[in-house]
């Protein structure tokens, strides 16, 4: 009991049964520990009702802040060019930073191998909440202060930030768990049979860990990919499951949506499929049909990034591969050909875009590269950072929270890696010579 109060322990990935129970064991443990003394930053909780347990929302869970150590001022990072700045560094005691999502007002959400989602503001901790399950594989920020979190159990949990102007710290409440309780009850009787027959597309929820999620451009649909080879579609209006696609031979590792009802899914089998969402007024549910195979290679697709805005003339799709390449497709060329970014890294693990023209790529060698489209329609290398002592798990970029009028434009970059560290950078758009980086 004392170890639980001191800090979070990495949750075990082992399960006692192949079927995911309707009621999580962490909920039962939360009821047992209702009378434990409150920790610093923890709010009092009340006993959940039976309906709250069955529905899977609004269930109070104890949040025990994990120990983080500030490593500011240690230095030791190779940054090209030197106009970039390392603002803060925090190191976990247990586990690694596995995923993150950056929002407005300097807020950052990070997930790890524990059950906690930590919240940061301008590079420093400001709270968090207990997500019931771990480890976490993806965090997505939705409209109206919604936070989508996916973890090892294959479910998608939706949280709502209820903080007001009078509240000093963010206040989060879980409002939904996908699939909803009615769909879970329908599936309960034949779930085991479908899993044994490997008919995962007929199941309402993912049978194996969910690895990636994204929103459609109109924020009406949620797409999720899993190691069960399926891409599933959810309608956010009523939180219902819509459709499942089983066109990949191996696990789905990345999904992206945008550019006039298009959806892209990448897999460990090296395939990258472009889908078209068809919405007929007579049908209640939309359908998705494969339009084109953009990629069929031996190297797995690890991450996708769709750069698309209403002001832009066309969208661009970035795909990171396990062999270290970053490929770029243009909507203007009808997605027929791709460009290979010139600077070769180790296995690409994450991609992120800044509010400006920069695109960042993190790799397994601990480096982060920044790219910008040049005048000759090709991409040029802007920055290379030796950020972590191990693979970079996740990155996110936002606008700089400090105003500046002189010098190149800047942005804030967050990075988390297997070295248990979370770092905050200020990146300037200064062009670097690739020969300086030893490649």
N, C-alpha and C positions, 0 to 999 in steps of 0.2 A: 504493500500500500504506500509505503514511503517513497519507493522509486517512481510510482505514478505521479506523485506530487512534485518531485524534483524535476522531472522532464519527461518528454515523450520517448517511447521506445519504438523502434521500427516494427511495424506490424508484420505478422507472418503471412506468407502467401499460400500456405498450405490450407486445404479445406478437407473436412471430414466426409463430404458427400459430393457427388457430381452435380447435384441439383442445388441451385441457390435458394435458400429459404425465403419465405415471404417476410419474416421478421428477422432483422439482422441481430446477431449476437451482441453487437456493441450497444444496441438499444436496451437489451436486458441488463448489461453491465452498468449502463447509465442509471437505471432505476436502483441498483444496489448501492451506488456511490452518491446518492442524493444528499446524504447527511455528512459528506466529507467537508472539511473546512475550505472556504473559498481562497483561491490564490489571487495574487496581484493581477488586476486587469480582468478578472473573471466576474461575471454577473450571476446573481442567485437564480437557481432553476427550481421549477416546480414539477411535481409528479405528472407524467403524461397520462392522458386518458386512453382508453382502449381504442377509440376511434382514431386518435392521433397515431397510435402504433400501427394500426392496420392501413391507414391511408398513407403513412410515410412522409408526413409533412408536419411542420410546426412542432416537432419533438424537441424538447430542451435537452441539450447534451453538454456535459462539462467540458470546458476548454482549459487545458493545462499548457501554458506557454512553454515552448521548448527552449533550452538554453542556446543562445547565440552569442558569439564573442566578436566584438568590433576589432578589426585589423587595420584601421585607418593609419596611413602614414608609413606603412611598411615598405612600399615601393617594390622593386624587383620585377616590374612588368615592362616588356619591350614594346614601345608604342611608336609607330611610324604614321604620320609625322609627329613631332613633339608638341604640336598645338592642341592635341587631345589631352584630356585630363581624367584621372581616376578620382572620383568624388568620394566613394565610400566602399568598404569591404566588410562583410559579415560572414562569419564561419559557424556552421552548425556543429553540434557535438555528435549527433547521430545522423547517419544517412546523408544523402545528396539532394540537391535541388533538382527536381525532375521536370517541372513545367512551370510556366508563368504566363500572366496576361497583364498588360499595362492599360490603365484607363486615364481619365482626365484628372486634373487637379493633383497630379503627381502620385496617384495611387497605383500600387503594384500588388498583384496577388501571386503567391508562390505555393506550389505543392511539392510534396516530398514523399518519402516512404512511410511516413506516419499518417495519422488521421487528420492532422491539422492543416488548415489553409491559413497561411500567414498574410497579413495585410501590412504594406509598407507605404510610407508617404515621403516623397523626396529622398529616397534612399535609406530611410530609417524606420524601424518597426513602430507600428501604431495600433496593433491589435490582431484579431484573427477569429476563427470559429472552427468548431469540430465538424468534420464532414462525414463521420460515422464509419468510413472505410478508407483503406489505403492499400498499396501506394497509389498516388495520383498520376495519371498519364496526360491529361490535358485540362486546361482551364480556358473558358471562353466568356467574354463580356458581351452581354446582349443589351437590347433596348430597355429603357426604364429601370436602370440599375440592377438588372438581372445578371447573375453569375452562374454559369453552367460548369459543372465539375464532373469528370469521369474518372473512374478508378478501376481497381482490379476486379470487382464483382460484376462488371458489365453494365451497371445501371448508370443513368444520367441524373444527377441531382441539381435542382434549380434553387438558387438562393436569391433573396431580395434584400437590398441595402435599405434599411428603414431609418437611417440617420437623418436628423433634422439640423437646422441651424443652431439649435440649442445643445445638440449632442456633440461632445468633444471628439469621441472616437466613433468609427463606423460600427453600426449595429446590424447584424445579419440574422435573417429568419429563413428557414427552409420552407418553400411553398409547394414544391412538387418533386416527385421522383418518377422518372420514366423507366419502364412503362407504368401507367397508372394502375390503381388497385384492381379495377374491373378487368383489365387485360391480363393482369397477373393471375387472377382467379380463373379466367377462361383457359389459360395455358397450363395451369397447375396439374391437370389430370393427364395431359398427353405430352408434357414437356420431355420427360425421360425417354419416351419412345422416339420422339423426333430427334433427340440428341444422339441416340444410339444409331439411328438410321442416317445421321448427318444431314438432315433436312433443315439446316439452320435458317433458311429464308422463310420458313413457315412459323418461326418463333417470334413472339412480340419483342423480346429483348435479346441482347447478345449473349451467346452461350459461353464466350470466353472474354478476356479483358477488352474493353473499349479503348482504342489507342488514339483516336482523333475525332474532332467534331468541327463543324463550321455552320454558319448561317447563310441563308439565301440573301440576295441583294435587297429584297423587300422585307427582310426580317420575319417572314411568315413561316418558313420551314427550317428545320434543323436536320443536318446530315451527320451521321456517325459511322465510323469504320472500326472494325474489330479484327482480331486474329482468327475469328471463325469464318473468314473469307467474305463476310457480308458487309454491304453498305446499306444502312437503314435510314428511312426518311420519316420525320415526325412533323406533325402540324401543331404549331404553337398556339393557335387560336383556342383549341380545346385539348391540347396536350396528347393527342391520339397518334398511334402508330399508323403510318400510311402505306408504306411499301418497303420491300427488301430486295436487294439485287445481289446475285451470287454469280458474277461473271469473272471474278478473279480466281486463280488457282491457289493462291496463298493469301495470307492475311493482308487486309487493307491497312496501309500505314499512313495515308494522307488523303484528305478531301479538301476541296475548295469549290466555291460557288460564286457566280456572278456573270457579267457580260450577257445580259438578255437571256435569262433562264438556263444558263449552262452550268453543268456540274462536272468536276474533274475528280477522278479517284485514282490513286497510285497504290501499287501493291509490292509485296516482297518478291513476286514472280517476275518483276521487271516490266510489267504492263502499266500503261497510263491510258485510261479510257475517258473520253468526253461524252457526257450525257446531255440530253435535252429534256427539260421539263415541259410536259404538255398539259395544259389546263383547259378542259372542255367545260363549257357552262352547264351542259346536261349531266355531267358526272360530278359526284360529290368529292372524289379523290383524284388528284393529278397522277399522271403516269410518267415514267422516265424511260426513255429509249436510248440505247447506245448509238452515237452518231459516228464516232471515229476513234480508232486506236492511234493515239499520238505516239506511243512508244511501245516497243516490244523488244526488250533487251534482257541479257542475263543479269545485269547489275540491278539490284533492288532499288525501287523508288522510296526514299526515306522521308521526304517532306515536300509539300507543295505550297506555293504562295501566288495568289492572284492579285496583281496590282491593277486596280480599276477604279476610276472616279467618274463622276458625271461630267466633269470638265474636260477629261482626257479624250483625245481623239480615238483611242483604241485601248484595249486591255492587253496586259502582258502576263503570261504564265511562267513562273519560275519553278523548276523541278530540281531538287537535290538528289544525287545518286550516291550509292554506297561506294562507288569507285572514285569519288572525289570530284566529279564533274557537276557543274550547274548549267542546266539547259534552259533556254528562254524561247518561248513561242509568242508570236504577235497575232492579235485578232485581225489586224489590217491585212496580213497575208493569209487569212482564212485558216490559221493554225496548221499550215501545210509543211512548214520548215522551221527549224530551230537554230538558235545561236548557242555556241559553247563559250562560256566565259573563259578568258585566257589564263587566269591564275589558277593552277591546279592545287587543290588541297587534299587532305585525307578524307575519309568518309564524311559526307555532309550530314549533319545531325539536326540542323534547325535553320530556318529562314525568317527574316523579319523585314518590314518596310518602315521607313521613317515618314513623318508627315511631308517631308520634302522629296527630293529626287533619289535619295539613297536607298539601297537594298543591302541588307546584311546577311552574311552566311557564316554559321558556326560549324566547326568540324571536330573530328575525333582527335586531332593533334593539338587541341587547345587554342587554336587561332580563330579570330573573327575577322572577316574581310568585309569591306564596304565597297559597293559598286555604284556607278552612276552612268547613265547613258550619255555618250559623247556626241559631238557634232556630226560624226560620220555614221550615225545610226547604230554604232556598236557600243559596247560597255567598256568603261575604263575603271581601273582600280583606284580607289580613293584612299583607303586606310587599311592597314593590317595590324592587328593587336594580338600579342601572345597573352591571352587573357587568363587561362587556367592551366593548372598542372595536371592535365588530363582532358578527356573529351568534354566539349561544351554541350550540355543537355538542352538548353533553351536560351532564347534571347528575345527581347522586346524593345521597341523604340517608340518614343513619344517626343512631343515638342519640348524645347528647353523652357524650364519654368522661370528662368531669369532673362529679362529683356536685354538686348544688346543691339547697338547700331553700327559698330565698327567691326571690320574683319569679316571672314567667311561666315555663312549661315551655320548654325549648330543645332544639335538635337541631343536628347538623353538616351543612352543605351543601357539596358539591364542585361546581365548575363549570369547564368548559373551552371555549375559543372559538377563533375564527379569528385572534385576536390573539396566538396561540402561548402563551397564559398559562393556568396551572392555579391556581385560587384555592380557598381553604378558608374557610368562613364559619361563624359561630355565630349561629343564627337564633332569635329569641325570638318568641313568639306575642303580639305587640302589634299591635292593630288600627290601620290607617292609613286616612286619608281619601283616596279616589281623586282628589279635586280637588288634593291636594298634588303629584300626579305629572304634571299637565299633560294629563290625558286626560278 
